């Protein structure tokens, strides 16, 4: 099981946008994606 952790040093830096795009791209390749936000 691979994991990816996305972080940034500033608020409003596009982490959610990046995460959604990455999840969509991985899902389009046939991978099972399970996003999680704490």
C-alpha positions as CSV (number, residue, x, y, z in Angstrom):
1,X,0.0,0.0,0.0
2,X,1.6,3.3,-1.1
3,X,0.9,6.5,0.7
4,X,1.3,10.1,-0.3
5,X,1.4,13.0,2.2
6,X,0.9,16.5,0.9
7,X,1.8,19.5,3.0
8,X,2.8,23.1,2.6
9,X,4.3,25.9,4.6
10,X,1.4,28.4,3.9
11,X,-2.3,28.4,4.0
12,X,-4.3,28.7,0.8
13,X,-1.4,27.2,-1.2
14,X,-3.5,24.8,-3.3
15,X,-3.1,21.6,-1.3
16,X,-6.7,20.5,-1.7
17,X,-6.8,21.3,-5.5
18,X,-3.5,19.4,-6.0
19,X,-4.9,16.5,-3.9
20,X,-8.1,16.3,-5.9
21,X,-6.3,16.4,-9.2
22,X,-3.8,13.7,-8.1
23,X,-6.6,11.5,-6.9
24,X,-8.5,11.9,-10.2
25,X,-5.4,11.1,-12.2
26,X,-4.6,8.0,-10.2
27,X,-8.2,6.8,-10.4
28,X,-8.2,7.3,-14.1
29,X,-5.2,5.0,-14.3
30,X,-7.3,2.3,-12.6
31,X,-5.8,2.7,-9.1
32,X,-8.0,2.6,-6.0
33,X,-7.7,5.9,-4.2
34,X,-8.7,6.7,-0.6
35,X,-8.3,10.4,0.2
36,X,-8.2,11.4,3.9
37,X,-8.2,14.8,5.5
38,X,-7.5,15.3,9.2
